Amino acid sequence: MFKRSILLALLVFCISFVSAGMVELDDTKFNELIGGDVPILVEFYAPWCGHCKNLKPTYDLVAEAYEHVKEKVYISKIDGDKYKELAKSQGVKSYPTIKLYMPQDKKGILYDKERSLEEFVKFIDEKTGLIGKPKSIRSYVVELDESNFDEVVGDPKNHVMVLFYAPWCGHCKKLQPTYEKVAKDFHKEKNVIIARVDATANVDLGTRYLIGSFPTIYFFEANKRNSNPEPYDNGVEEADFVRYLNDKCDTFRTVGGGLNNGAGRDYDMDKMVKKYVLSNNPVQRGDLLNYMRIFSLDKKNSSTKFYYKIIQKITDDRDFIFRECERVEKILKTLNVDDQFYDNFKTRLNILEVFRGATLEAIEEEKAAAAANTSKLRPNGEL
């Protein structure tokens, strides 16, 4: 017992020394710390898990919120993919899974609430009796009032979604976390604005748009008069908003703020790429190459220029496409959707996939042609 106490003390010392906020566990530290004298919140994560990557900024803030009492509660994480048996023994079936282990408790309390900083802090405070000090999280929802409404909504370049709410409205409060997520999902889209108006404090705006109940949401489309917005009457889940805004704004966002496989794609270029890769006619390939060059210059955007750059690369080295896809895929696995270069590399990969698909099709056609030629050289099945 004395030896175990010494080991536990050493572990706690090392943890405090190595990381003042977040504790990275291995199986040894996990087994020593859970059920001990100090409550410990554990995130079971996997390095490849997109939801885990999206959670990281918030979870780091949770650790910061309890840094002033870091000896009284540990905020930690463990690679469940690496320590599979341990994760399985704790009932982990998906990532991220988060559990709070109180003193003398080795089973843990599953955290199943919203993964927001406020909810994490509320949960930990209630269970431990401590008081977390969370830092404020940036809001991507634009606050509008009578002084700036017409300037923002009236800008012809902007697509603007506006939530008219009342501070006392329970439905508005319930919607707010989802609405914040939607605003964050689209914050990289410079011409898409997610905004809100306190209609009780801006009565003239509420009257102008005939706001009779809360929440009421309108979509103001770019290049159209802001006097005739479209009422939003779709679902109130994050996915519902993302689907609607992508359709209206010609964007390609996913839940969580990533990009889907259509981002950066130009379907005219896609067709030309396939024709070029599958063609064995030098004249046709030359004409297509020249046309793609002109097309990329006319479009004047980075995506079509990238198409043309890759078509030049594979002209003399077809296998380049496989090496480049692998390289970009590896980079993307290291990036969070909030990272500066995520959009750029995801867009590149989407375009590269067009080339990879066409190249694989060309290889299959070559194999089929070779097999057909071999058959012709073997009459009556003779070897």
N, C-alpha and C positions, 0 to 999 in steps of 0.2 A: 504493500500500500504506500509505504514511504517512497519507494522507487518510482511508482506511478505518479505521485505528487510532484516529485522532482522533474520527471519527464514532461508532465503537463506544464509546469512552470517554465521550463526551457522552451517548450513549443509556443507558449503565449509570448515569451520574450522575443523569440525569433519572428513571430508574426508581427508584433508591434514594430520591431526594428526594420523588417523588410518592407512592410507596407502599412503606412499610417491610416489608410482608409479601407481599401478593399483587400480582403484576405483570399489568396489563391490556395485552395486546399489540394492535397493529394489524399490517397486512401488512408495513409497513416495518420495525418493530421485530422482528417475527418473522424476516424474512429476514436481518437483521443479526446477530441473536443466536444462532440455531441454527447449529451447526457451529463456534461460536467457542471461546473458551478455558474457558467456564464451562458445566457441565451445566445443562440447563433442562427442567423438567417442564411440559408444556403440556396443558391441558384444552381441547379443541375443544367448544364448547357452542353452544346456540341459546337465545335468550331465552324462546321459547315451550315449551321442552322440560321436561316435568315431572320426568324423572329428573335433569336438570341442576339444577333447583331443589332437589330432595331431597339432591343431593350437596353443595351449596354449604356447609352448616355444617361438614361433615367436611373438605372441601377447604380451607376457610379455616383449619382447625386444622392441616392439613398445612403451610400457609405459616407459621403461628406456630411450628411445631416446628423450622423451619430459619431463624428470624429471627436467631438468634445467629451463623449462618454465611451470611447472605444474599448476601455477595459471592462465595461459593463454589458456590452452587446457587440457581437462580431457580425459584420456583414461580409458574406463570403460567397465564393462560387467554386464549383468543381467540374472538371471535364467529364461528363457522364459517358461520353463516347469512348474515352480512354479507360475509364474505370467502370466498365459495363456491368460487372457482377455486383459492385457496390450499388450502382444506380438501380439495378434490378431488385436488389434486396430492400431498397427504399421505395419500391412501388413506382418508379419512374417509367412512364410509358411514352412520353413525348417531351420535346424540348421547346422552350425552357419549362422546367418544373421547379417551383420554389416552395421551400418548407422552412418553418421556424421550429427549432428545437429548444425547448425550455429546459432548465436544469432538471436532471434525473429523467429526462424524456428522450428515448432513442428512436421513437417512431416519428415524431415531428407532426406539426400542424400544417396541412396543405394550404398554401395561399391561393385562393381562387377568386380574388377580387380584381378590379380593374388595375392594369399595370401602369398606374400613374404615380408620380412622386407623392402626391397628397394621400392617396390610398395606402401606399406602402407605409408612410410615416404614421398614419392613423392606426393601421393594423399593429405595427410594432409598439407604438405607445400604449395601446390598449392592453396588449399582452404582457409587456414588460414593466409598465409603470414609468418608463423613461419619457423624456420629452425631446423629440428630434427637432433639429433646427434646419429645415430645408431651405435651400436657396431658391429664389424665384426662377421659374422656367419661362423662357421666352415664348410669348404668344405670337403666332403668325396671323391671327385674326385682326383685320384692320378695323379700328374703332371709327365709326362715322357719326357725324352729327350735322346740324343744320349749317355749320360753317364750312364743312369740306365735302359734303355729300355730292353736290352737283359737279364739283371739280373732279372727283374720283370716278363717279358713275358716268359722268358726261364725257369722259375722255374716250374718243372713238377707238382707241387702240385696245382698250381694256374690256375683257369679259369680267363681269362682277356679279358674284352671288351675295345677296344681302339677307341677313337674318334680322327681322324685326322682333324684338323681345321685350319682356317686362321683367325687372329684377325679382319680383315676387312670384313669378310664374314657375310652378313646379316642373311642367313639361320643358320649359326653356332650360332650367337647371339640369335636367336629365339629358337634354340634347347637347349641352355645352361641351363635354369631353369629346364626343364624337366630332362635333364641329371643329374643335381645335385640331384633331387628328387630320381632318380633311384639309384644313388650312396648311398644316405642316406638309401633307402629301404634295400640295401644289405650290409650295413656296418658291421652288426653283423656276416656275413658269412665270416669266416676267410680265405677261399680259393676262394672267388669271389672278383675280383678287377675291379672297374670301373675307367678307366684312360683316359687321353687325351694327345695328342701331338700337339704342334704348328708346323705344317709341313713347315711353311715359315721360321722358325728359326732352323729347323732340316731337312735340305734338303736331306741328305743321307737317312734318314728314309723314307721320302716321295718317294724318288726314288726307294728304296728297295721294297716298297709295291705298286708301280705304282699308286700313288695318283694323279689323274687327275682332281678331282673336290672336292668341299667342301660343306658340311661335308661328309667324308667317314668314315664308322665304320666297324671295323673288330672284330671278336670274335676268341680268341686264346684258344682252348680247352686244359685242363690239360692233361698231359701225351702224347701230340702230338707235332710234330715239329712246331716251331713258324714260319717256312718259308712258311707254307701253311695254313693261317688262313681262316676262313669262312666269306665272306662278309655279313654284316647285311643289309638286304633289306626289313625288316618288317616295320610296322608302326612306327611313331615317338611320339605316345602318351605314357604316363607313363605305362599304362596297357599293351601296346604292348611289351615294353622292359621287364617288369616283367614276362610276359607269356613266352617270348623267353628264358630268363635266367633261369627260373625255369625248363624249359624243358631240357636245355643244362647242367645245373649244378646240377640237382637233388635236387633242393631246393623247398621251399614251401612258399615263400614270397607273400604278397599281396601289392597292391597299398597302400602307406602310411607306409610300413615297418613292418606290422603285419605278422602273420602266418595264413595260411589257415588250413582247417580241416584235411589235410593229414599229417601235421607236426608231427613227432614222431611215426607215425603209422608203424607197421610191419604187413604186410598182412598175413604172415604165422601165426604169433601170434594171429591175429584177428580170424582166422579160428579155432585155438585151443581153444581160449576163448569161442567162441560160442558153440563148441562141449562140452566143460567142463560144462558150465552153463546149457545147455539143457539136459545133461545126468543125468539119474537116476541110472546108474550102478556104484556102488562104485569102482569096479575093473577098469573100463574104466576111471573114474575120477582120480584114483590113477596113472594110466599109463600116462594120459595127464599131470598131475601135475609134475610128474618126468621128462617128456619130455620137458616141458616148462622150468624147472629148468636148464636142460642141455643146451637147446637152448639159454637161456639168458646168460649162462656162456660162451658159444662159441662165441656169438655175441659181447660180451664185450662192450656194450654201455648202457647208462643210460636208454634209452627207454625200451629195453627188460627187464632190471632189474626191472623197474617200473611195467611192465605187471605181472611179477612173484610175486612182492610184493603185488599187488592188488588181484591176484588170491588166495593168502594165506589168505588175510583179509576176503574175502567173503566166504571162505570155511565154516566157522562157523557162519557168520553174513552177510546174503545176503543183508540186508538193509543198510549195510555200504556204498554200492556203491551210494545210493541216497543221503546220508548225505555228502559224500565226494564230489560228483558232485556239490551240493549246496554250499559247503564251497569254493571250487575252483572258481566257477562262481562269487561268491561275491568278492573274492580277485581280479579277473581279471577286474571287473568293476571299481576298484579303480586305476588300472594301466594304464599308457600310454605305447604305443608300444616301446618308447625309454627307459622305465624303465628297470633297470638291471634284474629284475626277470620276465618280461613279457613272454619271450620265454619259460622259464621253466614251468610256470603255464599254458600257452596255450597248450604246448605239453602234459602236464598231463591231461588237460581237454579232449583233442582229444582222448587219450587212455581210459579215464574213460567213454567217450561216447560209446565206443565199449562194455564195460561191462554193462552200463546202458541199451543199446539197447537189448543185449542178455538177460539180466535179465527181462526186460519188456516182451520179447517174451516168456520166460519161465513161467512167471506169467499168461499170456494169455492162454498158453497151459494147465496149471494146471486148470484154470477156465473152459476151454472147456471140459477137462477130468471129472471134478467134475459135470458139467452140464449133460454130457453123462451118468455118473453113476446114477445121480438123475433120469434121464429119464427111465433108466432100472428098477428102483424101482417103477415106476408108470405105470404099464401095462394098456393099453387101455385109457390112459389119466386120470385114477382115482387118486384122492388125497389120 
